[in-house]
Amino acid sequence: MSLTARGLPDTPGGFGATSQPMIEVLNLALPYFGLIFLGYACGRFKRIPETGLAWMNFFLIYVALPCLFYRILAKTPLEELNNVPFVVATSLSTYVAFALAFLAGVLMMRGSKTDATMAGLAGAYGNIGYMGPGLALSTLGPQAAVPVALIFCFDNILVFSLVPFLMALTGTVHKGFRAITFDVTKRIVLHPFIIATALGVASAFLHFEPPVALDRLMQFLQNAAAPCALFVLGVTVALRPLRAVPWEVPVVLLVKLVLHPLIVLCLLSLLGPFTEAWVYTAVLMAALPPALNVFIMSRQYDTWVEQASASVLVGTLVSVVTLTSVMWLVKTGMLPVKLF
């Protein structure tokens, strides 16, 4: 198999060879946002207690999404997973976005490091688990599978390491350095997404093929991941009361929805070249709105809770425009693969 640049093989003519009308982009994007808003409408109308989502969240995190990532990686040639420059560029872009949002949080919230940490999380950590895989694969096809998995794996490692350490440094978590290191390492190693990723890489290395019945079962679960996740996202957001948009939220969303995609495009241009599929996937993933985990972690540390809820809700609403615009640039080939 021949590889062009640092990524997967290019299709003849590239993605920009045939310009796609805006209606095709809307046909791709609206079902995803439609599922979110359908869940939101159901959550507002029915008002089922939040505890009713517990089993659905368990199904998504421990069953459906791990099957998605395992099957993506297990069917990928191992040499295509060894793309260190891409991992460095995308992880560094997430860190830079975090740092910018963190700095903005410190300035706007009069030096509160705990609130600023959550602001940094909202400005850097997109919905790469619920929205990312389905949206990228629908927009770009199978070529997006490997970069999606790499971004997901290393962004999660970065976030699950950075936030607990920062909260410990600010005095929110009263544990010693060794205890914090152990907790963070355990959280990373035992996370079902990370385990699924490791098993997928091992299967690719060993050329292991599961029995047909088991593979079909995992395929069923994989297909259920995106629709269930998006619906649950909508319901969960509906259960968060939003009285007013805190004034610092628009600044954080500017970092997440606008600056983060630009940063990753710049870093890929510096560390490239990469194929169109890999660049477009990275920009799409960076353009995703703040993840629901931002609210979950803010509630866990009991800080910036109202702002985190607003960031998820308003960010999802605004991304109807921003993310759809990025998808249009991708589908028409107007998004540059290399800036300089």
C-alpha positions as CSV (number, residue, x, y, z in Angstrom):
1,M,0.0,0.0,0.0
2,S,1.5,3.3,-1.0
3,L,1.0,6.3,1.3
4,T,1.1,9.9,0.3
5,A,2.6,12.4,2.7
6,R,2.0,11.2,6.3
7,G,-1.4,9.6,6.2
8,L,-3.7,7.4,4.2
9,P,-3.7,7.1,0.5
10,D,-5.4,9.9,-1.4
11,T,-8.3,9.2,-3.6
12,P,-7.9,10.3,-7.2
13,G,-8.3,14.0,-7.5
14,G,-8.6,14.5,-3.7
15,F,-11.6,15.8,-1.9
16,G,-11.8,19.0,-3.8
17,A,-12.0,17.3,-7.2
18,T,-15.7,17.4,-7.2
19,S,-17.3,20.4,-5.6
20,Q,-20.3,19.5,-3.4
21,P,-23.3,21.8,-3.1
22,M,-24.3,23.2,0.3
23,I,-27.4,21.0,0.3
24,E,-25.2,17.9,0.6
25,V,-23.4,19.4,3.6
26,L,-26.7,20.2,5.3
27,N,-27.8,16.7,4.6
28,L,-24.8,15.4,6.5
29,A,-24.9,17.9,9.4
30,L,-28.6,18.3,10.1
31,P,-29.2,14.7,11.1
32,Y,-26.5,15.0,13.7
33,F,-27.8,18.3,15.1
34,G,-31.4,17.0,14.6
35,L,-30.7,14.1,17.0
36,I,-29.3,16.5,19.6
37,F,-32.2,18.8,19.4
38,L,-34.7,15.9,19.3
39,G,-33.1,14.7,22.6
40,Y,-33.3,18.3,23.9
41,A,-37.0,18.6,23.0
42,C,-37.8,15.2,24.6
43,G,-35.8,16.2,27.7
44,R,-37.7,19.5,28.1
45,F,-41.1,17.9,27.3
46,K,-41.0,14.7,29.4
47,R,-38.8,15.8,32.3
48,I,-37.7,12.3,33.2
49,P,-35.2,12.4,36.1
50,E,-31.6,12.5,35.1
51,T,-31.0,9.1,36.8
52,G,-32.9,7.6,33.9
53,L,-29.9,8.3,31.7
54,A,-27.5,6.3,33.8
55,W,-27.8,3.0,31.9
56,M,-27.7,4.8,28.6
57,N,-24.5,6.5,29.6
58,F,-23.1,3.2,30.7
59,F,-24.0,1.6,27.4
60,L,-22.3,4.3,25.4
61,I,-19.1,4.6,27.4
62,Y,-18.5,0.9,28.2
63,V,-20.1,-0.9,25.3
64,A,-21.0,1.0,22.1
65,L,-18.2,3.5,21.7
66,P,-15.4,1.1,22.7
67,C,-16.7,-1.3,19.9
68,L,-16.6,1.6,17.5
69,F,-12.9,2.4,18.3
70,Y,-11.8,-1.2,18.4
71,R,-13.3,-2.0,15.0
72,I,-11.8,1.2,13.5
73,L,-8.3,0.4,14.7
74,A,-8.3,-3.4,14.3
75,K,-9.0,-3.1,10.6
76,T,-6.3,-0.5,10.1
77,P,-2.8,-1.5,8.8
78,L,-0.4,-0.9,11.7
79,E,2.0,1.3,9.7
80,E,-0.8,3.9,9.3
81,L,-1.1,4.2,13.1
82,N,2.6,5.2,13.5
83,N,2.2,8.9,12.6
84,V,4.1,10.8,15.4
85,P,4.1,14.2,13.7
86,F,0.3,14.1,13.4
87,V,-0.1,13.2,17.0
88,V,2.3,16.0,18.1
89,A,0.5,18.6,16.0
90,T,-3.1,17.7,17.1
91,S,-2.2,17.2,20.8
92,L,-0.1,20.4,20.9
93,S,-3.0,22.3,19.3
94,T,-5.4,21.1,22.0
95,Y,-2.9,22.2,24.6
96,V,-2.5,25.6,23.1
97,A,-6.2,26.1,22.9
98,F,-6.4,25.0,26.6
99,A,-3.7,27.5,27.5
100,L,-5.4,30.4,25.7
101,A,-8.8,29.6,27.3
102,F,-7.1,29.2,30.7
103,L,-5.4,32.5,30.4
104,A,-8.6,34.2,29.3
105,G,-10.3,32.6,32.3
106,V,-7.7,33.9,34.7
107,L,-8.0,37.4,33.3
108,M,-11.8,37.4,33.3
109,M,-12.3,35.7,36.7
110,R,-9.8,37.7,38.7
111,G,-7.2,35.0,39.1
112,S,-9.4,32.0,40.0
113,K,-7.3,29.1,38.9
114,T,-10.0,26.5,39.5
115,D,-12.5,28.3,37.3
116,A,-9.8,29.0,34.7
117,T,-9.0,25.3,34.5
118,M,-12.6,24.5,33.6
119,A,-12.6,27.4,31.1
120,G,-9.5,25.9,29.6
121,L,-11.2,22.5,29.3
122,A,-14.2,24.1,27.6
123,G,-12.0,25.9,25.2
124,A,-10.0,22.8,24.2
125,Y,-11.9,19.6,24.7
126,G,-14.5,19.1,21.9
127,N,-17.2,16.5,21.6
128,I,-14.7,14.0,20.1
129,G,-16.5,11.0,21.6
130,Y,-20.2,11.5,20.9
131,M,-20.1,13.7,17.7
132,G,-16.6,13.3,16.3
133,P,-16.4,9.8,14.9
134,G,-19.8,9.7,13.2
135,L,-19.5,13.2,11.8
136,A,-16.0,12.8,10.4
137,L,-16.7,9.4,8.9
138,S,-19.9,10.6,7.3
139,T,-18.1,13.7,5.8
140,L,-14.8,12.1,4.8
141,G,-15.5,8.4,4.6
142,P,-13.2,5.6,5.9
143,Q,-10.1,7.7,5.4
144,A,-11.0,9.6,8.6
145,A,-11.0,6.5,10.8
146,V,-7.4,6.4,11.8
147,P,-6.9,10.2,12.5
148,V,-10.1,10.2,14.5
149,A,-8.9,7.4,16.7
150,L,-5.5,9.0,17.2
151,I,-7.0,12.4,18.1
152,F,-9.5,10.8,20.5
153,C,-6.9,8.7,22.2
154,F,-4.2,11.3,22.8
155,D,-6.6,14.2,23.5
156,N,-8.2,12.1,26.2
157,I,-4.8,11.3,27.7
158,L,-3.9,15.0,27.7
159,V,-7.1,16.1,29.3
160,F,-7.4,13.3,31.8
161,S,-3.8,14.1,32.9
162,L,-3.8,17.9,32.8
163,V,-7.1,18.7,34.6
164,P,-6.6,16.6,37.8
165,F,-3.0,17.9,38.2
166,L,-4.0,21.6,37.8
167,M,-6.9,21.1,40.2
168,A,-4.5,19.6,42.7
169,L,-2.0,22.5,42.3
170,T,-4.8,25.0,43.0
171,G,-5.7,23.2,46.3
172,T,-9.0,21.8,45.2
173,V,-7.9,18.2,45.5
174,H,-6.1,17.6,48.8
175,K,-3.9,14.7,47.8
176,G,-0.2,14.2,47.6
177,F,1.7,14.2,44.3
178,R,2.1,10.4,44.4
179,A,-1.6,9.8,45.1
180,I,-2.6,12.2,42.3
181,T,-0.2,10.5,39.8
182,F,-1.6,7.1,40.7
183,D,-5.2,8.3,40.3
184,V,-4.5,10.0,37.0
185,T,-2.6,7.0,35.6
186,K,-5.4,4.6,36.7
187,R,-8.1,6.8,35.2
188,I,-6.2,6.8,31.8
189,V,-5.2,3.1,31.7
190,L,-8.6,1.8,32.8
191,H,-10.8,4.1,30.7
192,P,-12.8,1.9,28.3
193,F,-12.0,4.1,25.3
194,I,-8.3,3.7,26.0
195,I,-8.6,0.0,26.6
196,A,-10.5,-0.4,23.3
197,T,-7.9,1.6,21.5
198,A,-5.1,-0.5,22.9
199,L,-6.9,-3.8,22.0
200,G,-7.6,-2.4,18.5
201,V,-3.9,-1.6,17.9
202,A,-2.9,-5.1,19.3
203,S,-5.4,-6.8,16.9
204,A,-3.9,-4.8,14.0
205,F,-0.4,-5.8,15.0
206,L,-1.3,-9.5,15.4
207,H,-3.7,-9.5,12.4
208,F,-6.3,-10.9,14.7
209,E,-9.8,-11.4,13.2
210,P,-12.6,-12.0,15.7
211,P,-15.2,-14.7,15.0
212,V,-17.9,-13.6,12.5
213,A,-20.7,-13.6,15.0
214,L,-18.7,-11.5,17.5
215,D,-17.6,-9.1,14.8
216,R,-21.3,-8.6,13.7
217,L,-22.3,-8.0,17.3
218,M,-19.7,-5.3,17.6
219,Q,-20.8,-3.8,14.3
220,F,-24.4,-3.5,15.6
221,L,-23.1,-1.8,18.7
222,Q,-20.8,0.4,16.7
223,N,-23.8,1.6,14.6
224,A,-25.8,2.4,17.7
225,A,-23.1,4.6,19.2
226,A,-23.5,7.9,17.4
227,P,-27.3,8.1,17.4
228,C,-27.6,7.1,21.0
229,A,-24.8,9.5,22.1
230,L,-26.2,12.5,20.3
231,F,-29.7,11.9,21.7
232,V,-28.4,11.5,25.2
233,L,-26.3,14.7,24.7
234,G,-29.5,16.6,23.9
235,V,-31.5,15.2,26.8
236,T,-28.7,15.9,29.2
237,V,-28.3,19.5,28.1
238,A,-32.1,19.9,28.4
239,L,-31.9,19.0,32.1
240,R,-29.4,21.8,32.8
241,P,-31.3,25.0,33.7
242,L,-29.8,28.0,31.8
243,R,-31.0,31.3,33.2
244,A,-28.5,33.5,31.4
245,V,-25.3,33.1,29.4
246,P,-22.4,34.0,31.7
247,W,-20.3,36.7,30.1
248,E,-17.1,34.7,29.9
249,V,-18.7,31.9,27.9
250,P,-18.5,33.7,24.4
251,V,-14.8,34.2,24.8
252,V,-14.2,30.5,25.7
253,L,-16.4,29.5,22.7
254,L,-14.4,31.8,20.4
255,V,-11.3,29.8,21.4
256,K,-13.0,26.4,20.9
257,L,-15.0,27.0,17.7
258,V,-12.7,29.4,15.8
259,L,-9.1,29.5,17.2
260,H,-8.7,25.8,17.8
261,P,-9.3,24.8,14.2
262,L,-7.0,27.5,13.0
263,I,-4.3,26.4,15.5
264,V,-4.4,22.8,14.4
265,L,-4.3,23.8,10.7
266,C,-1.2,26.0,11.4
267,L,0.6,23.2,13.3
268,L,-0.2,20.6,10.7
269,S,1.2,23.0,8.1
270,L,4.4,23.3,10.1
271,L,4.9,19.6,10.8
272,G,3.5,18.2,7.6
273,P,2.9,17.5,4.8
274,F,-0.2,15.4,5.5
275,T,-2.9,14.1,3.2
276,E,-6.1,15.9,2.7
277,A,-8.1,13.3,4.7
278,W,-5.9,13.7,7.8
279,V,-5.8,17.5,7.7
280,Y,-9.6,17.8,7.1
281,T,-10.3,15.3,9.9
282,A,-8.1,17.2,12.4
283,V,-9.8,20.5,11.6
284,L,-13.3,19.0,11.8
285,M,-12.5,17.4,15.2
286,A,-11.0,20.7,16.5
287,A,-14.2,22.6,15.3
288,L,-16.5,20.4,17.5
289,P,-18.3,22.2,20.3
290,P,-17.4,21.6,24.0
291,A,-18.0,18.1,25.2
292,L,-20.5,17.1,27.9
293,N,-17.5,16.0,29.9
294,V,-16.7,19.6,30.6
295,F,-19.9,19.9,32.6
296,I,-19.4,16.5,34.3
297,M,-15.9,17.5,35.4
298,S,-16.9,20.9,36.6
299,R,-19.6,19.3,38.7
300,Q,-17.1,16.8,40.0
301,Y,-14.9,19.6,41.2
302,D,-17.8,21.9,42.1
303,T,-16.5,24.9,40.2
304,W,-17.6,26.8,37.1
305,V,-20.7,24.6,36.9
306,E,-23.2,27.2,35.4
307,Q,-20.7,28.4,32.9
308,A,-19.8,24.8,31.9
309,S,-23.5,24.0,31.3
310,A,-23.8,27.2,29.2
311,S,-20.7,26.4,27.2
312,V,-22.1,23.0,26.2
313,L,-25.5,24.2,25.3
314,V,-24.6,27.5,23.6
315,G,-21.5,25.9,22.0
316,T,-23.7,23.2,20.4
317,L,-26.1,25.8,19.1
318,V,-23.4,28.1,17.7
319,S,-21.6,25.1,16.1
320,V,-24.7,24.6,13.9
321,V,-23.2,27.5,11.9
322,T,-19.5,27.2,12.6
323,L,-19.1,23.4,12.2
324,T,-21.4,23.3,9.2
325,S,-19.2,26.0,7.6
326,V,-16.1,23.9,8.2
327,M,-17.8,20.9,6.7
328,W,-18.7,23.0,3.6
329,L,-15.1,24.1,3.2
330,V,-14.0,20.5,3.5
331,K,-16.6,19.1,1.0
332,T,-15.9,21.9,-1.6
333,G,-12.1,21.5,-1.2
334,M,-11.8,25.2,-0.2
335,L,-10.1,24.4,3.1
336,P,-6.3,24.6,2.4
337,V,-4.3,21.5,3.2
338,K,-1.2,23.6,3.9
339,L,-1.1,27.2,4.9
340,F,2.6,27.8,4.3
